[in-house]
Amino acid sequence: MNKKDLMRMELIGLEAEVSSVGTSQGIRGTVVDETRNTMVLRTPKGERRLPKNSNEFLFTYEGERIAILGSEILHRPEDRIKKVR
């Protein structure tokens, strides 16, 4: 699986970790919701709504970890398939 293929997929249900530098770094959990500008992760401490634009996410898909900048997926989930090239 490459990065572009993952960016076109449904991200809800995938394991994710924030790998950017800042206050959100190290937050990990399961993606439970996504909007144009945010990603919601279910963590052991509850749900966390994180901005896409200022974070990098490491998604785990079939045992493989793939890093994606939030700014690269800054689209509504239903529009991402058409916009990601």
C-alpha positions as a Markdown table, in Angstrom:
| # | Residue | x | y | z |
|---|---|---|---|---|
| 1 | Met | 0.0 | 0.0 | 0.0 |
| 2 | Asn | 1.4 | 3.4 | -0.9 |
| 3 | Lys | 0.6 | 6.8 | 0.5 |
| 4 | Lys | -1.6 | 7.9 | -2.3 |
| 5 | Asp | -3.7 | 4.8 | -2.1 |
| 6 | Leu | -4.2 | 5.3 | 1.6 |
| 7 | Met | -5.2 | 8.9 | 1.1 |
| 8 | Arg | -8.0 | 7.8 | -1.1 |
| 9 | Met | -9.4 | 5.3 | 1.4 |
| 10 | Glu | -11.8 | 5.6 | 4.3 |
| 11 | Leu | -9.6 | 6.5 | 7.3 |
| 12 | Ile | -12.3 | 5.8 | 10.0 |
| 13 | Gly | -11.4 | 2.7 | 11.8 |
| 14 | Leu | -7.6 | 2.9 | 11.2 |
| 15 | Glu | -5.1 | 3.2 | 14.0 |
| 16 | Ala | -3.3 | 6.6 | 13.9 |
| 17 | Glu | -0.7 | 8.4 | 15.9 |
| 18 | Val | 0.2 | 12.1 | 15.7 |
| 19 | Ser | 3.9 | 12.5 | 14.9 |
| 20 | Ser | 4.2 | 16.2 | 14.5 |
| 21 | Val | 6.1 | 18.4 | 17.0 |
| 22 | Gly | 3.8 | 20.2 | 19.4 |
| 23 | Thr | 1.2 | 19.6 | 22.1 |
| 24 | Ser | -0.5 | 16.9 | 20.1 |
| 25 | Gln | 2.6 | 14.8 | 19.5 |
| 26 | Gly | 2.3 | 11.2 | 20.6 |
| 27 | Ile | -1.5 | 11.1 | 20.8 |
| 28 | Arg | -2.6 | 7.7 | 19.4 |
| 29 | Gly | -5.9 | 6.0 | 18.9 |
| 30 | Thr | -8.5 | 4.8 | 16.5 |
| 31 | Val | -10.0 | 7.3 | 14.0 |
| 32 | Val | -13.7 | 7.6 | 14.8 |
| 33 | Asp | -14.6 | 10.7 | 12.8 |
| 34 | Glu | -13.2 | 13.0 | 10.2 |
| 35 | Thr | -14.3 | 16.4 | 8.8 |
| 36 | Arg | -12.6 | 18.7 | 6.3 |
| 37 | Asn | -10.4 | 20.2 | 8.9 |
| 38 | Thr | -10.2 | 17.8 | 11.8 |
| 39 | Met | -9.6 | 14.1 | 12.7 |
| 40 | Val | -11.2 | 12.6 | 15.8 |
| 41 | Leu | -9.2 | 9.9 | 17.6 |
| 42 | Arg | -10.6 | 7.6 | 20.3 |
| 43 | Thr | -7.8 | 7.3 | 22.9 |
| 44 | Pro | -7.7 | 5.6 | 26.3 |
| 45 | Lys | -8.4 | 9.1 | 27.8 |
| 46 | Gly | -11.4 | 9.8 | 25.6 |
| 47 | Glu | -12.0 | 11.3 | 22.2 |
| 48 | Arg | -9.6 | 14.0 | 20.9 |
| 49 | Arg | -10.4 | 16.3 | 18.0 |
| 50 | Leu | -7.2 | 17.3 | 16.3 |
| 51 | Pro | -6.6 | 19.8 | 13.5 |
| 52 | Lys | -5.4 | 18.2 | 10.3 |
| 53 | Asn | -3.5 | 21.3 | 9.0 |
| 54 | Ser | -0.9 | 21.4 | 11.8 |
| 55 | Asn | -0.3 | 17.7 | 12.3 |
| 56 | Glu | 1.3 | 14.7 | 10.6 |
| 57 | Phe | -0.4 | 11.4 | 11.1 |
| 58 | Leu | 1.0 | 7.9 | 11.1 |
| 59 | Phe | -1.7 | 5.5 | 10.0 |
| 60 | Thr | -1.4 | 1.8 | 10.5 |
| 61 | Tyr | -2.9 | -0.3 | 7.7 |
| 62 | Glu | -2.4 | -4.1 | 7.5 |
| 63 | Gly | 0.7 | -3.8 | 9.8 |
| 64 | Glu | 2.3 | -1.1 | 7.6 |
| 65 | Arg | 2.8 | 2.5 | 9.0 |
| 66 | Ile | 2.3 | 5.3 | 6.5 |
| 67 | Ala | 2.9 | 9.0 | 7.3 |
| 68 | Ile | 0.6 | 11.6 | 5.9 |
| 69 | Leu | 0.6 | 15.3 | 6.4 |
| 70 | Gly | -2.8 | 16.6 | 7.5 |
| 71 | Ser | -2.5 | 19.4 | 4.9 |
| 72 | Glu | -2.4 | 16.7 | 2.2 |
| 73 | Ile | -5.8 | 15.3 | 3.3 |
| 74 | Leu | -7.4 | 18.7 | 4.0 |
| 75 | His | -10.6 | 17.8 | 2.2 |
| 76 | Arg | -14.0 | 16.5 | 3.1 |
| 77 | Pro | -13.7 | 12.7 | 3.3 |
| 78 | Glu | -16.2 | 12.2 | 0.5 |
| 79 | Asp | -14.3 | 14.6 | -1.8 |
| 80 | Arg | -10.8 | 13.2 | -1.0 |
| 81 | Ile | -11.1 | 10.5 | -3.7 |
| 82 | Lys | -11.5 | 13.1 | -6.4 |
| 83 | Lys | -9.0 | 15.6 | -5.1 |
| 84 | Val | -6.0 | 13.4 | -4.1 |
| 85 | Arg | -3.7 | 12.8 | -7.1 |
